[in-house]
Amino acid sequence: MESKTLRLVLGDQLNTRHSWWKDDPTSFTVFMAESLSETGYVQHHIQKVVSFFLAMRHFAGWLEKKGIEVIYFKLDDKGNKHSFSENIRLLLKERYYKHWSYQLPDEYRLDQELKELAKELDLPCAVADTEHFLSEREDLTKHFKGKKTFVMESFYRMMRKKYGILMDGGEPIRGNWNFDKENRKSLPKDVKIPKPKIFSRKVQDIIDLLEKKDVKTMGRIDPDKFIWPVTRKESLEIDFFVDELLENFGRYQDAMQKDQWSLYHARLSFAMNCKILSPLEVIRKVEETWRSRNSVVPIATVEGFIRQILGWREYMRGVYWAKMPEYAKLNFFDHRQKLPSWFWTGDTKMMCLNQKINQSLDYAYAHHIQRLMVTGNFALLAGIDPDEVDAWYLGVYIDAIEWVEITNTRGMSQYADGGLVGTKPYVSSANYIDKMSDYCAGCHYDKKKKVGEKSCPFNSLYWDFYDRHSGKLEDNPRIGFAYPTLNRMKGEDRAAIIEQAGKYLDDLETL
């Protein structure tokens, strides 16, 4: 008979530096499981599922090397009930444990499931922090108490002060909190872009497992050359980022190019979101690099990178816990369109969307501007139902976990929260896409045309979006020139643009 503690570890809780692992390894057993409930709540990219399974298995192996007993259910294990609650009930029935414990889940649905299980079981349960994030779940709510909108900048400044990041005493280093305006350059033709750091392993066994269990996935995978880091040792290859990419990351972080899927981006979000890497260790590494090489690495680059983690990432998590579960139902514009089927194939004549969707299907990855100003931009202009957009983004990207995906997608990208996260809708015509990329060259559509044959859909949809939502947006001071320009248009010109947009909206599948 056993008298250990049963400790549940979820697939995004792979933190080797958690205080749990300092305890006597004979005093507890760790339980981990691959589950159909997790592979099936949305259709995931196959590389995402493979990454999680690989990372979990490597973590379980690390625990066992430390002398910790691990019960690990693979997807096809006969005893696997494919539910955390049912699996825990099974283990508690088969073995004797004096109590059980888990770390705070980062998804609302799992948080509720485990809370209910703890109430139902006649066994003491302890809940531990994941010891990963730099703020508590409730910190953002406390910071913005009494406010209708949550402006990220003030939260970010509070976090900078709390951790002393890029600070000179009580003031921001170089006198400014934010250098974002310096980080919006398009790529020059002669810029040198290093080849991305990738890994290679064979994963046919996991692909076969997913097929055996009839797991429906999207996207593509090379079974002989799986490229993503899934261990702590591999994820610590941040030196490649600071040595080869950091210098140019900031100024070109918004840029897009047809034949470049990674550019100067670190691609550390999967490792951080699974807690393989700590956000603070990444931030400290980048700050230390700047302090030793600030004649080469611009302050704007370092501040911009750190703001994405210390500011935006923590802020989005705070919004999630402040506003769920209601947040998942918000639809400010009452958009109801279905997502075109080519979002799962990339088969569209719009070059920008063709490029970015195919890149997402090939790599389970796109950087923030590709997500916001290409796929997200189109979805918002086309009036796609936020539920459809959420499901696609949550499934297609390797780093997508609901707490960070839904706030970025439904909030920042689709403005479905009515301005809680973003102060304005992030939409554009072809002009912005052409400025920041080479996508428009060779496109079936003409970036300069608003109406007529082969006119770029972004152009008419852009003005139609503002026209049909004028009642909700016209008084927004952040929108700028859009409504004055729209209202100065000749009546026949405006009508022609709206008519062109209507034709595209009626037949999204053929774009």
N, C-alpha and C positions, 0 to 999 in steps of 0.2 A: 504493500500500500504506500501511496505517495502522500506527502504533505507539503508539496511545493505550491508556489504561486503560478498561475497560468497568465502569461503576458501576451496579449495580442499585438502584432505589428502589421500595419497596413502597407500596401505596396508603395505608398509615397512617404513612408516613415523610415527610410533607410539611413539613419543617422548613426554612424559608427562612434560618434563622440557624445552620445547621450549618456546621462549619468546612470541609467539603468545598467549599463554594461560594467560598471565599477562594483556592483554588488556581487556577493558570493555566487558564483555560477551554479552551485549545487542547490540554491534556494529557489530557483524558478525554472520554468520551461517556457520557451517562446513558441507561439503558434503563428504560422503564416499560411496563406492559401491563395492559389490561383482560382478565380471564381467566374462562372458564367454570368453571375449577377453583375460583375464589373465589366466583362467584355461585351455585355449585351444591352446595357441601359442606353447606349447610343451606338451607332455604327462607327467604330474606330478605324483609323489607319492601321494597316497591318504592321508597319514599322513601330508604331506606338505600342501595340500589344506585345510585340516581340521584345521591345526595349524594357518594358515593365517586368516581363517574366524573367528576362536575363538578369536585370538588376536585382530582382528579388532573390533569385537563386544564388547569385554571387554573395549577396548579403547574408543569406542563411548559411552559406559555406564559411563566411568570415566568423559568424557567431559560433559555429561548431568548432572552428579552430581555437577559439577562446575557451573551449570546454563547456559551452552552453548547450543544453539539450534543446533541439529544435524539432517541432512537429511541423512538417511542410507538406501540404496537400497540393499535388500537381493537378492540372485540369482534368486528367483522366483517371485519377485515383478513385477506386470504387467507393470508398467511404466519404468522399467529398460531397457535401450537401449543397454546395454552391451558394451558400448564404452564410455570412459571418455569424449571425445569431444561431442558426441551426447547427453549424459546425461547433460552436462553443458549447451549446447544449449537449451535443454528442460527446465531446471530450470530457465535460464535467460529469456525464453519466458513466462513461467508461473508466475514468480515473478519479482519484481523490485529490482535490486541491483545497487548500484552506481558504483561499480567496483568488480572485482574478483581477486583472487590471488592463487598462488600455491607455494609449496616448490620445489626446484630443484630435479627433478627425478634422480635416480641413474642408470637408464637404458637408453641407447641411443635412443631406439625406442620411449619411452615415452617422453623423452626430446624433440625429434623432433615433436611428435604429439602435445604437449602442446605449443611449440613455434609457430607452424602453426596455432593453434587455436587462440592464442593471436593476431596474425596478422589479422586473418579473422574477429574476433569479433569487433564490433564498441563499445567497452567498455574498459575503462582503466584496465590494468592488472599489478599487482605487483608480482615479483618473489622473494621469500625469500630463504635464505640458510636453510638447514636442521638442522644446529647447532649441528652436530653429529661428523663429521670427524675431524681429527687433522691436516689435510692439505687441501688446496684448490685444486680444480680440476686441475689447471694449474701448481701447485708447482713442480711436478716431471718434467714436460717439461722444466721449467725454470732451475731446478737444473742440468739437463743433456743437456743443450743447446749445440749443436754442436757435441754431442756424437752419435755414431752409436749403441752402446749397453747401456743398463741401468743397472748398477751394483747396486743391492739393498743395499749392505753394506754401501756405501757412503751416500745414502739417509737415511738409518736407523740411522747413526751417526749424521746426521744433525738434525733429529727428536729428538734424545736423548738430544742433546744440547738445542734445542728449548724449550723443556718442562722440562729440568732438571731431566730426569728420570735416575736413577742409575748413577748419576754423583757425583764426588767429586771435586767441583769447576768446572774447565774447562776440567777435565780429567775423563775418565770412572772409576767407582768404582772398586777397586781391580786391576786396571791397564790394564784391557783387555775389548775390546768392545764386544767380541764374545767368548762364551764358548761352542760352538756347538759340538766340538769333545768329550766332556764329556757326551753328551746326546744321545748316540747311543747304549746303552746296551740292550741285550736280557733279557728276564725274567728268573730269577733263578727258580728252581722247587718249592722252599719253600716260595716264596714271598707271602705276604698277600695282597689280592686285595679286598678292601671294595665293598659292593654291591652298584650299582649306585643309585644316588638320582633320584627318579622318582615320578611322580604325577599320579593321577587317576581320571578320569571323564568319564561320559557317553557321547557318541557323535553320537548315532544312528540317531538323528534328522538331523545332517549335512550329514551323509552318505546317508540317504534317499533323502535329497535335491539334492545331486550330481547325484544320480540315476534318480531322477525325471527330471533333466535337461540334462540327457544323457552326463554327463561329463566323458570322458575317462581318467582313472587313471591307475597307476601301483602300485605294492606293496601290502602289507597286513596291516590290522588294527584290533584291538580288540575294538569293539564298547563300551564295558563296562569298559575298562581300558586304556584310552588314557593317555600316560605317559609324554608328553612334557609340560614344563612351557610356558604359553601364557600370563601371566599378569606380571606387574612389581614386585609385591610382590613375586610371585613364582620365577621369574628370579633373584631376589636379594638373592636367596639361595646360593650365591657364597661362603658363609661361609663354606658350606659343602666341596667345592673344596679346600679352603685354609687350612681347619682343617684336612681333611681326605685324600686328594689326592696330594696336592702340593709337599709334601716332596719327593715323588717318581715320580712325573710327568716327570721331565726332563730326568732323567737317563733312563726311560723306555718309553719315548714318541714315539719311533719308533717301539716298540715291538708289536707283534701280537700273539694272542692265540685263539684256537678254541672256547672255552666255555666262552670267555670274550669279550663282544661287546663294553664295555665302558672303561675298564681299569682305568687309572688315568687321563683321559681327562675331561676337565671342561664342555664341550658341551654347551658353551654359545653363539655359533656363530649365532644360529637362533635369539636369543634375541637381540644380537648386530646388526645383519643385518636388523632387523625390527625397530631398534633404541629404543627398550624398555630399553636396557642398553646402557650407554655411554662407549666407549672404554677407555676414560680417567679414569672413576670411577673404571673400572675393573683393569686397570694398577696400579692405586694408591693403591687399596686394596691389590694387590699382593706385591707391593713394600713395603708397610707398614708392611705386615706380615713378609716379609724377614728381615726388619730392627729390628723387635721385636723378631724374632726367628731364627736369622742367624746361630745359633749353631746347629740347626736341619734342616733347609731348605737350601740346597746348592745354592750358587750364580748362578751356571750353570743352575739350574732349573728355577729360577726366570728370569734370563736374557733371556733364551730360550723362555719362555712363553711370556714375554713382547715383544721380537723381532717378534713373530708371529702377534701381534696386532699393535704395534707402527711402526714396520718395514714392514713386509710382507703385512699386510692387507691394509695399507695406500699406499704402493708401487704399489700393484696390481690395486687399484683404479686409481692411477695416470697413469699407463700404459694404462688402459682402455680408459680414456679420452684423452690421447695423441694419440692413434692409431685407435680408432673407427671412421668410420665403416669398414675401410679396414681390420682391425685385424680379423674380423669374417670370412674373405675369405682366410686367409693365409693357405697354404698347402705346406710347404717347401719340403717334400719328395714326393709330388704328390701321396699320399696314397688314394686308391679308394675302398678298401675292405668294404663289409657290416659288420655291427656288428652282431655277431652270435645271433640267437634267444634266446639262453640260458641266455643272459644278462637280460632277462625279467622273467626268471624262476629259475635261479640258477642250472639248471639241466645239469651239466658238470662233467666229471670224474676227472678233475683237482681239487684236494682238496682245494687248496688255493683260486681259483676262486669260487668254490662251496660255500665255507665258507663265503667269503666276499660279493658275490652277494646276497646270502640268508640273510646275516646280513643286507645288505642295503635294501632289500625288506621287512624285518621284522621291521626295526627300522628307515628307511630313514636316516641312519647315517653310516659313516665309518670315521676313523681318517685319517690324512693326508698321512701316509705311506701306509695304505691300499688302498687309492685312487691312490697314485703315483706309488707304487712299486708292486701292485698286478693287479688291473683292468687296470690302466693306462699303466703299463709296458707291459701287454699282448697286449693291443690295439695297442701300438706303434710297438712292435715286429711283430705283425700280419698285419701291414699295413692298419689298419682301417681308413676310411675316417674321418678326424677331425670333419666334420659336424655331422657325426653319433655319435662320442664320445661326442661332445658338447651337443647334444640333450639328450643323456642318462644321463650325469652328471647333467645337468641343471634340469632334471625332477626328478631324483631319490633321491636327497639329500635335506633334510629339510631346510638347510641353503643356498641353491643355488639360487643366484640372478645373472643375467648375468655379472654385473661388476666385481664380484669376481670369478665366475665360469669360464668364458671363458679365462681369463688371466691365471688362474691356469691350465686349461685343455689344451687349444690350445697352450699355451706357455710353462709352466713348464713341464707338463706331456707329451704332444705329440710333442714338439719341432717344431711345425708347423710354428712358427715365425722365424725359422732359427737361433735362439740364442739371440733374443732380451732380453728375460726374463731369460732363463737358459743358462749357459755357455757350456752345453753339454747335450746330450739326457740322460734321466734317465731310463736306461734299465739294466736288470740283467738276469743271468741264474738262475737255481734253487738254486744255492749256497747261494745267499743273502737271498732269501725267507726262506730257511731252517735255516739259521743263526739267523734270527730275529723272527722266529715263530715255532710252532709245526705242521704246516700244512702238511708237507711232510710225516709225520708218518701216515701210513695207506692209502696213496694215491694209486690210480690205477696205476699211473706212477712211474717209478724209477728215483729218483732225481739224481742218479749218471750216468745214461746212456744218451749219446748224440744221438745215432742211434739205430735202431732196435725196436722190439716189446716192447711196454710200456715204451719207452724212454721218459723222461720228455719233453714236447713240448717247455718249456722255454729254454732248452739247445740248441737244434738245431736252434730254431728261433732267439736266441741271436746272434749266429755266422752268421747266414744268413742275419740278419739285417745289421751287419757291412760289410759283403761281398757286398751286393747289393747297399749299400750307401757309398762305399769307396770313390767315387769321391767327395762327399760332406763332408765327416767326417775325412778322413785319416790325414789331416793336422791340426786337432783340438788338441792343446796341452793338453786339459783337459781330453781327453779320456784315456790316459795312456797306459796300457798294451795290449789293445784289438788288435790293428793292428800288433804290433810285434809278438804277440802270433798267430794270424791268419796266418801271413805270414810265420811262422816257421812250420806250419802244413804240414805233408806229403800231396802230391797232392791227393792221393786216400782217405785219411781221410777227407780232406776238401770237396771233392766232395761228399762223403757219407753223411756228415752233411747237405750240401746244398740240396741234394736229399731228405733227411728225412724231412727237413723243408718244401720243396716243397709239399710233400705229406700232411703234416698238413695244409698248407695254402690252398690247394685245397679242403680240407674237414673240415673246421673249425666247422661246425655244429655238428660233431660227437665226438669232443674232450671231 
